[in-house]
Amino acid sequence: MRHKKNKITLDRKTAARRSLLANLAESLVLYEKIKTTKAKAKATRSLVERLITKAKSQSLTARRELMKVLYTDNAIKKIMEVLAPRYKDRNGGYTRVILFKNRKGDGAEEVIVELV
């Protein structure tokens, strides 16, 4: 029974889920707008918001925490130098999820996730 288990699993094992979310988060940081399914968007939104909040401290510890999740130096550099200063006065709510359409093949709800 999964009573009171709130983790979003996306029907994947831990390693595959972590990799998927890291790729989505990195794309969202670099391009500031991505198109994905509703479930993946909800999981990505919470991850990216936590990363931006960590980056706002502008410390070496925060940079190392970001390195655990994001793969490339470009994404880490952008989140530390561009996004964190942009949201320094904002307390959360850095992303917006907009319903786009249903996918033709399987009918999955597609959404656009963008940084505010």
N, C-alpha and C positions, 0 to 999 in steps of 0.2 A: 504494500500500500504506500502511496505517495502523499500521505497527509502532511500538510504544512511544508512541502518541498516546493520552493518557489523558483528554483534555477531554470532558466530557459535552455533546454537541451537541444532543440532543433533536430531531434532524431539522429544525433551523431555521437560518436564516442568522444572522449575528452580531447584527445590530440587533434582530431579533425575539426572539432568545434572551435578550439582555441586558434587554430590556423585560419579557419574561415573568418572568424571575428577580427583577427589581426589584419587580414587582407582587406576586409571591408573598412575597418577603422583607418587604415593607412590610405586607402583610396579617398575616403571622406575628408581626411586631413589635407591631402595633396590637391584634390580637385574641388573641394568644398560643396560638391553636389554629386550624389550617386542615385542610381535607380536599382531597386532590389525588391524582394518580397516583404510583406508586412511583418512577418515573424522575425526575419533577419534584421529588419530595420529597428525593431524594438530592442533587440539584443545589442545591436551596434550602437544605438543612441546612448544607452547607459554606459557602455565602455568608453565612448569618445568623451562624454561629459566628465567622467572620472579622470581621464587623461588630461583634459584641459584644466580642470581644477588643480591637479598636481602640478602642472606646468606653470601655473600662476605664481608659485613660490620662487621661481627662477633660481633654484639651487642645484648643486651638483647631484644631490640625492634625488631630486625630482627628475633630472635628466637620466639618471641610471634606472629609475623606475620606469620611465618611458621606453628605455632600451629593452626592457624585458618583454614589452608588448609589440612595439613597432619594429619593423625590420630594417628600414633604410635610414641613413643619416639625413636625407632630405626631409623626410616626414618629421623627424625629431627636431631638426633645425626650424622648420616652419612652425611647428606647434609652440616651440619655446620663444621664437623671435617675432612671429606675426600674430598667431592666434591668442596666446596668453595676454599680451599687452592690449589686444583689441577688447578682450572680455574682462579686464581687470576690475571694472566697477560693477560687473554683473554677477549675481549670485545664482549660478546654475541656469538651465534653460538655454543652452547654447545651440541646440539643434531643433529643426522643424521637420515633421513628417507629414507629407501631403499625399493623399490618396490619388493615384494616377489612373489606373484602369485594371481590368482583369486580363490576365495573360490568355492568349488565344488557345494555346495547347492544353493546359491543364486547369485553367480558370483561377489560378492563384492571384490574389490581390497584389498588384504591383504598386509601390509607393516611391516617392522621391524624398530622399533624406538630404537636407541641406543645412549648412551652418547659418545661423541667424545673423 
